[in-house]
């Protein structure tokens, strides 16, 4: 066309592609690369001159796989589409591509626009990011305080030895025999035994077991069970 004085150019791009119904999009690969000619017509401007659609319409509609006579000539991973013996490979490749596309959209490219789209889908409507930031900060802060409080409360009760001792001390405290912060287990149980002689044998044995398990060499499971049993059965009756 240039030789006859008509302006012409070569345009490069892509033609064809593969629909991925799993993700609702089209896959355009490097194998879909295409080049064609355009000529300048005074009444139309640049006009495409490309015989591909007439010579190989399947190349436009279904991509390279459908345009070749023997798909076995293609690279192994390009042998998909059109059903047949390679249909399993096509489905596998489409599934992987859909997963990879979701990762790109919802993780790598998760920005303000995607956040608005996600929250709108949950029914939040128009999002005010300043209000959302304050709400998220308050929510996360409150949740963090609840977790810290729960862990603080549970910290001393995970140990079966500590749990049994605390149960024992709580029962005495309800009868006016609270353990002072300065008292060790033996001093505390001796004071209780002196003020309530009828409890002396029980409280001394519980104090001895707890001191041995907490401060002595590693106690045996039998000693732990003995402390739990005694602390569980311990009762303080109101004197008449």
C-alpha positions in Angstrom: 0.0 0.0 0.0 2.9 2.4 0.7 4.3 1.5 -2.7 1.1 2.8 -4.3 1.1 6.0 -2.1 -1.4 4.9 0.5 -0.3 5.4 4.1 0.0 2.1 5.9 1.2 0.9 9.3 1.7 -2.4 11.2 -0.2 -2.7 14.5 0.6 -5.3 17.1 -1.6 -6.5 19.9 -3.6 -9.6 20.8 -6.4 -11.5 19.1 -8.5 -14.2 20.7 -8.3 -15.4 24.3 -9.9 -18.0 26.6 -12.9 -17.5 28.8 -12.5 -18.6 32.4 -16.0 -19.3 33.6 -14.7 -20.1 37.1 -13.5 -16.5 37.6 -15.7 -14.7 35.1 -12.9 -13.2 33.0 -10.9 -13.7 29.8 -7.3 -15.0 29.7 -5.2 -13.4 27.1 -1.8 -15.1 26.7 1.3 -14.3 24.9 0.3 -17.1 22.4 -2.6 -14.8 21.5 -0.2 -12.1 20.2 -1.1 -10.9 16.8 0.0 -8.3 14.2 -2.1 -6.8 11.4 -2.0 -3.9 8.8 -4.0 -0.7 8.7 -4.3 1.7 5.8 -5.4 5.3 5.8 -8.6 5.9 3.8 -9.6 9.5 3.5 -13.3 8.8 4.0 -12.7 6.4 7.0 -9.4 7.1 8.6 -7.3 4.2 9.6 -8.9 1.0 8.4 -7.9 -2.5 9.5 -6.8 -4.9 6.8 -6.6 -8.4 8.4 -7.5 -11.6 6.6 -7.3 -13.7 9.7 -11.0 -13.7 10.4 -11.7 -15.0 6.9 -8.8 -17.5 6.6 -9.0 -18.9 10.2 -12.1 -17.7 12.0 -11.5 -20.2 14.8 -8.3 -18.4 15.6 -10.3 -15.3 16.5 -13.1 -17.2 18.3 -11.3 -20.0 20.2 -7.6 -19.0 20.2 -4.5 -20.7 18.9 -5.5 -24.2 20.1 -8.5 -24.4 17.8 -6.6 -22.9 14.8 -4.0 -25.6 14.4 -4.7 -29.0 12.8 -2.7 -31.0 15.3 -2.8 -29.8 18.9 0.1 -32.2 19.7 2.4 -29.7 17.9 1.7 -27.1 20.6 3.7 -26.9 23.9 2.2 -29.2 26.5 0.6 -26.5 28.6 -1.0 -24.9 25.6 -2.9 -28.1 24.7 -6.2 -27.1 26.1 -9.6 -26.1 24.9 -12.2 -27.8 22.7 -12.6 -30.8 24.9 -11.0 -34.1 24.0 -8.1 -35.8 25.7 -6.7 -32.5 27.0 -9.9 -31.3 28.7 -8.7 -32.3 32.1 -5.5 -30.2 31.7 -7.6 -27.2 30.6 -9.9 -27.5 33.7 -6.8 -27.8 35.9 -5.1 -24.8 34.3 -8.3 -22.7 34.6 -8.8 -23.6 38.2 -5.2 -22.6 39.1 -5.5 -19.4 37.1 -8.8 -18.5 38.9 -7.2 -19.1 42.3 -4.1 -17.0 41.3 -6.4 -14.2 40.0 -8.3 -14.1 43.3 -5.0 -13.9 45.2 -3.9 -11.0 43.0 -7.2 -9.1 43.4 -8.0 -9.7 47.1 -4.5 -9.8 48.6 -1.9 -8.1 46.3 -4.2 -5.5 45.0 -6.4 -5.0 48.0 -6.7 -1.2 48.2 -9.3 1.4 49.1 -11.5 0.7 46.0 -11.5 -3.1 46.7 -12.2 -2.4 50.4 -15.3 -0.3 49.5 -16.5 -2.9 47.1 -16.1 -5.6 49.8 -17.9 -3.6 52.5 -20.7 -2.6 50.2 -21.3 -6.2 49.5 -21.7 -6.8 53.2 -24.4 -4.2 53.3 -22.5 -1.3 54.9 -23.4 1.1 52.1 -21.2 4.2 51.5 -18.1 4.0 53.7 -16.7 7.0 55.6 -13.1 6.0 56.1 -12.5 8.3 59.1 -15.5 6.8 60.9 -14.5 3.3 59.9 -10.9 3.9 61.2 -12.3 5.1 64.6 -14.7 2.2 64.8 -12.1 -0.4 63.9 -9.6 1.1 66.4 -12.2 1.0 69.2 -13.4 -2.5 68.3 -9.8 -3.9 68.1 -8.9 -2.1 71.3 -11.9 -3.5 73.2 -11.2 -7.0 71.9 -7.6 -6.7 73.0 -8.6 -5.6 76.5 -11.0 -8.5 76.7 -8.3 -11.0 75.7 -5.8 -9.4 78.1 -8.3 -9.5 81.0 -9.2 -13.1 80.2 -5.6 -14.2 80.1 -4.8 -12.3 83.3 -7.7 -14.0 85.1 -6.8 -17.4 83.8 -3.1 -17.1 84.3 -3.1 -18.3 87.8 -5.6 -21.1 87.3 -4.1 -23.2 84.6 -1.8 -24.9 87.1 -3.7 -27.6 88.9 -1.6 -27.1 92.1 -2.3 -23.4 92.2 -6.0 -24.0 91.4 -6.4 -26.4 94.3 -4.6 -24.0 96.7 -6.7 -21.0 95.6 -9.9 -23.0 96.1 -8.8 -23.9 99.6 -7.8 -20.4 100.5 -11.1 -19.0 99.1 -13.1 -21.3 101.3 -11.2 -20.2 104.4 -11.5 -16.5 103.4 -15.3 -16.8 103.2 -15.2 -17.8 106.9 -13.1 -14.9 107.9 -9.7 -16.7 107.7 -8.2 -14.9 104.7 -4.5 -15.5 104.0 -2.4 -12.4 104.4 -0.1 -11.4 101.5 2.9 -11.9 103.7 2.0 -15.4 104.8 3.5 -18.5 103.3 1.5 -21.7 103.1 2.9 -23.2 106.3 2.6 -20.0 108.4 -1.0 -19.5 107.1 -2.1 -23.1 107.9 -0.5 -22.9 111.3 -2.5 -19.8 112.1 -5.7 -21.4 110.9 -5.0 -24.5 113.0 -4.4 -22.4 116.1 -7.7 -20.5 115.6 -9.7 -23.5 114.5 -8.3 -26.7 116.2 -11.0 -28.9 114.6 -9.5 -28.0 111.2 -5.9 -28.4 112.2 -5.2 -31.8 110.7 -6.7 -31.0 107.3 -5.3 -27.6 106.9 -1.8 -28.7 108.0 -1.8 -31.5 105.5 -3.0 -29.3 102.6 -0.4 -26.7 103.5 2.3 -29.3 103.6 1.3 -30.8 100.3 1.1 -27.4 98.6 4.5 -26.3 100.0 6.2 -29.5 98.9 4.7 -29.3 95.4 5.3 -25.6 94.9 8.7 -25.1 96.5 10.2 -28.6 96.8 11.6 -31.0 94.2 9.2 -31.9 91.4 6.2 -33.6 92.9 4.6 -36.8 91.7 1.2 -36.9 90.0 0.0 -38.8 93.0 0.8 -35.9 95.3 -1.0 -33.5 92.9 -4.1 -35.7 92.9 -3.9 -35.9 96.8 -3.8 -32.1 97.1 -6.7 -31.8 94.6 -8.7 -34.4 96.5 -8.1 -32.8 99.9 -8.8 -29.3 98.7 -11.9 -30.4 96.9 -13.3 -32.1 100.1 -12.3 -29.4 102.5 -15.2 -27.6 104.1 -15.3 -25.0 106.8 -18.3 -25.3 109.1 -19.5 -22.3 111.1 -18.8 -23.0 114.8 -21.9 -23.2 117.0 
